[in-house]
Amino acid sequence: MKQQQKFSLSYYLLVFLSIVLMESIFFSGTAVKEISYSQFRNLLTDNRIKSVIIESDRLYGLEKAQALDENHSDKNSPIFQPPRKKAPWHINFGLNRPKDSQRVERQFVVTRLDDPHLIADLQEHGVDYRGKIESHWLSNFIANWILPMGLFIVLGSFLARRKGKGAAGFLDVGKNKARIYAVDPSQKVTFDDVAGVDEAVEEVKEVVSFLENPQRFTRLGAKLPKGILLVGPPGTGKTLLARAVAGEAGVPFFNLSGSDFVEMFVGVGAARVRDLFKDAKAKAPCIIFIDELDAVGKNRSQGAIIGGNDERENTLNQLLTEMDGFDPQSGIIIMGATNRPEVLDPALLRPGRFDRQILVDRPDLDGRMEIFKVHTRDFALGPNVDFRKLAAETPGFAGAEIANVCNEAALLASRKDRQAILQADFQDAIERVIAGLEKKNKLINPHERKVVAYHESGHAIVGHLTAGSDPVQKVSIIPRGIGALGYTLQTPLEDRFLMSRTELLGKIKGLLGGRAAEDIIFGDVSTGASNDLEKVADIVRNMLTVYGMSEQMPNRSLVEKSSNPFLGQGPSTQRRSEDLEALIDKESQTIINDAYQEARKIVTEHRSELEAMAALLLEKEKIDGQDIKRILDENQNNKDQAAA
């Protein structure tokens, strides 16, 4: 083994002393003395200057030869310098020491001043003078070449280190970008961290059992599915579930996105796929998790390039080849996640590849309650926090949305300097997620504020008194979000998967109750019902074209094919004739007109309740379901007493 040399300061000290010694021995001649300009003028007047070299800022002169004294010095000359005191080791080889009869010519240097008569005086005294062109090639070379090249080298080295280790990082574009989550006991994700998707957890537990004890399955000849595809809406916990599988099994977890394979360079995606499986085989047993699989596994028949070479298609082909090539008993499990399963290539979904699909859907009531418990394990909660009530107020929320609600509740409680998070903080957080941030500083003139109060009261009364409508939880006239000047919060008490025609008509009446209240109180309508009218139009069109609830065309669906249900996209409809479109439009208008008249009738019959509710809203800005029920009950009792 080669011994590493140690750094020693004595080496540099020895070199420095050697240079000083050589300078003293060989270069100890008389130095050029700098004199003042007045002394230069005196020498010129005394005709003691032989020649001068003129530069831009200096004059270099040579004095005429003068006789030396016994000490070899001319003490009358301003250029006279006492002899140097020789060092003990000084050696003079006779090169610089003049003989007694020698007459010497001394050199001098002068800082040039602005003297317009200098040239004339030099000519008058017969001085040989000439100019010297200064050469700046070295400074120009450094400024124009060395510095720019050095800057580019430093910048290139910095970018190379940011791209990868050293300059070779730019050449590593074919390396896979998978981030490996090793098993860390302090940060390990387990099935206890996953809630609300019990069926999906049971499905993937089989994968953990295979990774822990593969002989249990292989002894009977069974083979675990090569690929497991997690499908579901965004935020339902697909990635969390995959990490929980790796944490329970205690194996490395390769995590990357489908977009990591696709680059601008041709062949990079396929090279990264090969490198990914190579690294996975070296660390088997392990799990490869590809999030957003649709980015690389899109159907090859969509958007095909005729006569071209699609980089995404090459990457997909390499992925299919690698999934076919590895041994299912090697302990490599491939998991993918997507919320667009309908666009995946059929070759990815056939048996032998992603042959098991697991739905990770939005949680039900019990699932949401468990998710609230998971995300509030480390919170300081108040004694009145009711998780079941919170779960009932968040129908359709995914796990990520519930986590956001919990975090918002903690922030609201901290802002109020509370020692614990109360039920009211969670409810305010739910409203903030649903309707947006409150804008208490938004200035609204008194008339518009009154219109909003009657509008929202109309929603609340019609929604409360209409059969099949969701219960009213809260009414507010505080502006929220981008354009909402007020809102009426209606949430079901339980999860609903089916709705009848009567219930849909009840929703339509509740949405039209705000406009009906404006028309009755003010004799005019405003633009505040625009969002309500959009929702009404969607419900009515789906009733007629999707659900087959038309009286003119009963039991007929006009849906061509369903688009992605996980991204909130509704079904696409068939092309229809003009007569059929006219029939649908006519019946739609009939349904809307009838619903509006019924909503108007309800508001008219309960105008006193409408007035009382609007007045309370103008006073408190917020009322809840109990206030609404109290107002309706009190007015009904007053009517009964008046009738008696």
Helices and strands as residue ranges (DSSP letters): H 9-26, E 33-35, H 37-45, E 49-54, E 58-63, E 107-111, H 118-124, E 128-131, H 137-141, I 142-146, H 147-163, G 166-172, E 179-181, G 191-193, H 198-212, H 215-218, E 227-231, H 238-249, E 253-257, G 258-260, H 268-282, E 286-291, G 293-295, H 311-325, G 328-330, E 332-338, G 341-343, H 346-349, E 356-359, H 365-375, H 387-392, H 399-415, H 423-435, H 446-465, E 472-476, E 487-490, H 501-522, G 527-529, H 530-545, E 559-561, E 572-573, H 578-605, H 607-620, E 622-624, H 625-643
